[in-house]
Amino acid sequence: MLQKALSIIIIVILIITGCSASKLSAEETLEKMETAESYSCEAKMAVKNNKSIFYYNLKQYYKQQGKFRIEFYDDYGKMKQTMIYNNGQCGIYHAQIDKPFKTQNFADTKEHNSFISAFLEYYRNDSEAKWTKERIEEEEYYVFQCKIDKENRYFSRALLFVNVKNAQPKLLYIFDKDGFKTMEVEYNNFQYNASLDDSLFDME
C-alpha cells in the first residue's frame, strides 16, 4: 500500500515538473521574440476611430535590419494592397495602380504598430514596462505591458499576449491616452525565423 502511494506521489511530481519545464520564463520569451532573425504570420486587425471600426485581413513579414512587409486581403483572399518598409523608405502598392506611392512615414502608422517588433522596441524603452499572466481558453499567456513612446493620442499604451509554452504572440491591444482600446491584432500561424527572401522587401 505504501509503495503504491509513493508511486502515485512520484508520478504527480513528474507531471508537475514536466509541465513547469515546458514553460518559458518571461525573460526567455522576450529573448526569443527579440532575437528572431525573421518572422511571418497571418493576422486580423481592428482599428477604431471616433465613429467607426475598420477590419483588416493581413499577412506580415519581418526581417532583421528593419525590413517590413504587410499585405492586405479582402474577405475572399484577394490581395488589395501591399506596404513595404526597407532602408528608411516606405512603398505602398495598390492592386489596381501600377505606380507605387512612396513615403518616409512608417513608424507612426497603425501598420507599423501591428508588428511585434514595434512593440518590443516600445517595451525596451519603457522603464516602467511590466508583465503579468493571464489565461485565455485554457491557455496561459504572458501579458507584456508598456507605454508607446510616440506623440500620438490614439496610440498611448500597449499589451501583448504571448503563449508561455512557445512564445507565440496571440493578441496585441493598443489604447489611447484616455484608456480606450483603439487597435486590436490577433495573430495566427506565427512562424519564427521564417525563410524570407530579400526580394519580398524590394520596392523597385
C-alpha positions as a Python dict, from the first residue, in 0.01 Angstrom:
ca = {
    (1, 'M'): (0, 0, 0),
    (2, 'L'): (282, 237, 96),
    (3, 'Q'): (470, 154, -223),
    (4, 'K'): (159, 230, -432),
    (5, 'A'): (114, 566, -256),
    (6, 'L'): (479, 656, -316),
    (7, 'S'): (443, 563, -684),
    (8, 'I'): (141, 792, -719),
    (9, 'I'): (329, 1078, -549),
    (10, 'I'): (628, 1032, -780),
    (11, 'I'): (403, 1033, -1088),
    (12, 'V'): (230, 1352, -974),
    (13, 'I'): (567, 1520, -910),
    (14, 'L'): (692, 1418, -1253),
    (15, 'I'): (379, 1556, -1417),
    (16, 'I'): (409, 1886, -1230),
    (17, 'T'): (782, 1927, -1301),
    (18, 'G'): (728, 1825, -1662),
    (19, 'C'): (462, 2092, -1707),
    (20, 'S'): (686, 2351, -1543),
    (21, 'A'): (981, 2260, -1760),
    (22, 'S'): (775, 2305, -2076),
    (23, 'K'): (705, 2670, -1991),
    (24, 'L'): (938, 2951, -2089),
    (25, 'S'): (1017, 3224, -1839),
    (26, 'A'): (910, 3578, -1925),
    (27, 'E'): (1275, 3667, -1992),
    (28, 'E'): (1320, 3367, -2224),
    (29, 'T'): (1002, 3463, -2408),
    (30, 'L'): (1121, 3820, -2462),
    (31, 'E'): (1462, 3695, -2574),
    (32, 'K'): (1308, 3458, -2829),
    (33, 'M'): (1099, 3739, -2977),
    (34, 'E'): (1383, 3989, -2980),
    (35, 'T'): (1649, 3762, -3128),
    (36, 'A'): (1435, 3615, -3406),
    (37, 'E'): (1606, 3690, -3736),
    (38, 'S'): (1269, 3694, -3908),
    (39, 'Y'): (906, 3601, -3865),
    (40, 'S'): (586, 3573, -4065),
    (41, 'C'): (221, 3542, -3968),
    (42, 'E'): (-138, 3598, -4065),
    (43, 'A'): (-336, 3850, -3864),
    (44, 'K'): (-672, 4013, -3819),
    (45, 'M'): (-663, 4379, -3722),
    (46, 'A'): (-939, 4608, -3597),
    (47, 'V'): (-881, 4983, -3575),
    (48, 'K'): (-1127, 5222, -3411),
    (49, 'N'): (-1158, 5593, -3481),
    (50, 'N'): (-1410, 5843, -3346),
    (51, 'K'): (-1700, 5700, -3547),
    (52, 'S'): (-1627, 5354, -3684),
    (53, 'I'): (-1427, 5032, -3653),
    (54, 'F'): (-1229, 4915, -3956),
    (55, 'Y'): (-1132, 4549, -4001),
    (56, 'Y'): (-833, 4417, -4197),
    (57, 'N'): (-706, 4074, -4302),
    (58, 'L'): (-326, 4076, -4307),
    (59, 'K'): (-10, 3885, -4375),
    (60, 'Q'): (305, 4014, -4209),
    (61, 'Y'): (670, 3953, -4291),
    (62, 'Y'): (960, 4088, -4086),
    (63, 'K'): (1334, 4052, -4123),
    (64, 'Q'): (1603, 4200, -3900),
    (65, 'Q'): (1771, 4523, -4004),
    (66, 'G'): (1431, 4690, -4022),
    (67, 'K'): (1260, 4516, -4314),
    (68, 'F'): (879, 4505, -4302),
    (69, 'R'): (616, 4383, -4545),
    (70, 'I'): (242, 4383, -4480),
    (71, 'E'): (-23, 4258, -4724),
    (72, 'F'): (-392, 4342, -4707),
    (73, 'Y'): (-655, 4094, -4830),
    (74, 'D'): (-1028, 4113, -4880),
    (75, 'D'): (-1268, 3863, -4724),
    (76, 'Y'): (-1229, 3635, -5028),
    (77, 'G'): (-849, 3609, -5003),
    (78, 'K'): (-765, 3852, -5283),
    (79, 'M'): (-474, 4087, -5218),
    (80, 'K'): (-574, 4453, -5223),
    (81, 'Q'): (-266, 4639, -5107),
    (82, 'T'): (96, 4586, -5001),
    (83, 'M'): (311, 4808, -4781),
    (84, 'I'): (689, 4762, -4770),
    (85, 'Y'): (935, 4940, -4544),
    (86, 'N'): (1306, 4900, -4615),
    (87, 'N'): (1616, 5116, -4592),
    (88, 'G'): (1431, 5412, -4442),
    (89, 'Q'): (1165, 5431, -4711),
    (90, 'C'): (807, 5306, -4733),
    (91, 'G'): (631, 5197, -5051),
    (92, 'I'): (254, 5146, -5076),
    (93, 'Y'): (130, 4933, -5366),
    (94, 'H'): (-235, 4907, -5469),
    (95, 'A'): (-350, 4608, -5672),
    (96, 'Q'): (-510, 4827, -5940),
    (97, 'I'): (-244, 5101, -5958),
    (98, 'D'): (84, 5039, -6137),
    (99, 'K'): (294, 5311, -5976),
    (100, 'P'): (358, 5279, -5601),
    (101, 'F'): (325, 5566, -5357),
    (102, 'K'): (647, 5623, -5162),
    (103, 'T'): (683, 5793, -4826),
    (104, 'Q'): (918, 5800, -4529),
    (105, 'N'): (635, 5791, -4277),
    (106, 'F'): (602, 5441, -4137),
    (107, 'A'): (695, 5445, -3767),
    (108, 'D'): (376, 5625, -3659),
    (109, 'T'): (132, 5417, -3862),
    (110, 'K'): (-112, 5151, -3747),
    (111, 'E'): (65, 4909, -3983),
    (112, 'H'): (400, 4951, -3809),
    (113, 'N'): (239, 4925, -3465),
    (114, 'S'): (77, 4594, -3564),
    (115, 'F'): (421, 4424, -3573),
    (116, 'I'): (554, 4268, -3253),
    (117, 'S'): (898, 4414, -3331),
    (118, 'A'): (747, 4761, -3287),
    (119, 'F'): (600, 4658, -2951),
    (120, 'L'): (935, 4516, -2838),
    (121, 'E'): (1106, 4847, -2912),
    (122, 'Y'): (849, 5032, -2701),
    (123, 'Y'): (886, 4773, -2425),
    (124, 'R'): (1265, 4814, -2411),
    (125, 'N'): (1234, 5193, -2398),
    (126, 'D'): (980, 5198, -2114),
    (127, 'S'): (1146, 5189, -1771),
    (128, 'E'): (808, 5103, -1618),
    (129, 'A'): (728, 4815, -1853),
    (130, 'K'): (597, 4505, -1676),
    (131, 'W'): (434, 4169, -1732),
    (132, 'T'): (163, 3957, -1573),
    (133, 'K'): (-1, 3623, -1654),
    (134, 'E'): (-349, 3552, -1783),
    (135, 'R'): (-548, 3254, -1908),
    (136, 'I'): (-744, 3254, -2233),
    (137, 'E'): (-941, 2942, -2327),
    (138, 'E'): (-730, 2712, -2105),
    (139, 'E'): (-402, 2850, -2241),
    (140, 'E'): (-166, 3057, -2028),
    (141, 'Y'): (-13, 3379, -2160),
    (142, 'Y'): (237, 3637, -2052),
    (143, 'V'): (84, 3982, -2084),
    (144, 'F'): (361, 4233, -2154),
    (145, 'Q'): (260, 4594, -2092),
    (146, 'C'): (430, 4920, -2185),
    (147, 'K'): (383, 5279, -2293),
    (148, 'I'): (421, 5380, -2656),
    (149, 'D'): (689, 5649, -2676),
    (150, 'K'): (533, 5838, -2968),
    (151, 'E'): (338, 6163, -2966),
    (152, 'N'): (8, 6015, -3076),
    (153, 'R'): (-306, 6037, -2863),
    (154, 'Y'): (-453, 5725, -3028),
    (155, 'F'): (-150, 5503, -2954),
    (156, 'S'): (-51, 5550, -2591),
    (157, 'R'): (-25, 5210, -2419),
    (158, 'A'): (8, 4853, -2546),
    (159, 'L'): (-48, 4497, -2419),
    (160, 'L'): (97, 4192, -2593),
    (161, 'F'): (-30, 3841, -2505),
    (162, 'V'): (230, 3568, -2567),
    (163, 'N'): (192, 3193, -2508),
    (164, 'V'): (410, 3076, -2217),
    (165, 'K'): (490, 2743, -2385),
    (166, 'N'): (620, 2851, -2725),
    (167, 'A'): (649, 3233, -2719),
    (168, 'Q'): (384, 3259, -2988),
    (169, 'P'): (215, 3602, -2987),
    (170, 'K'): (-161, 3580, -2967),
    (171, 'L'): (-311, 3927, -2920),
    (172, 'L'): (-197, 4288, -2927),
    (173, 'Y'): (-411, 4562, -2771),
    (174, 'I'): (-336, 4932, -2811),
    (175, 'F'): (-510, 5203, -2607),
    (176, 'D'): (-536, 5579, -2645),
    (177, 'K'): (-448, 5840, -2382),
    (178, 'D'): (-796, 5809, -2231),
    (179, 'G'): (-764, 5433, -2185),
    (180, 'F'): (-996, 5332, -2469),
    (181, 'K'): (-892, 5047, -2698),
    (182, 'T'): (-815, 5184, -3045),
    (183, 'M'): (-650, 4882, -3205),
    (184, 'E'): (-655, 4505, -3171),
    (185, 'V'): (-448, 4249, -3360),
    (186, 'E'): (-499, 3872, -3347),
    (187, 'Y'): (-202, 3668, -3476),
    (188, 'N'): (-231, 3328, -3643),
    (189, 'N'): (19, 3083, -3796),
    (190, 'F'): (309, 3272, -3640),
    (191, 'Q'): (648, 3137, -3755),
    (192, 'Y'): (982, 3239, -3607),
    (193, 'N'): (1292, 3252, -3829),
    (194, 'A'): (1088, 3200, -4143),
    (195, 'S'): (1296, 3170, -4460),
    (196, 'L'): (1220, 3506, -4624),
    (197, 'D'): (1385, 3608, -4949),
    (198, 'D'): (1509, 3967, -4962),
    (199, 'S'): (1305, 4020, -5279),
    (200, 'L'): (994, 4034, -5058),
    (201, 'F'): (1119, 4372, -4935),
    (202, 'D'): (1223, 4520, -5270),
    (203, 'M'): (1050, 4843, -5369),
    (204, 'E'): (1151, 4851, -5736),
}
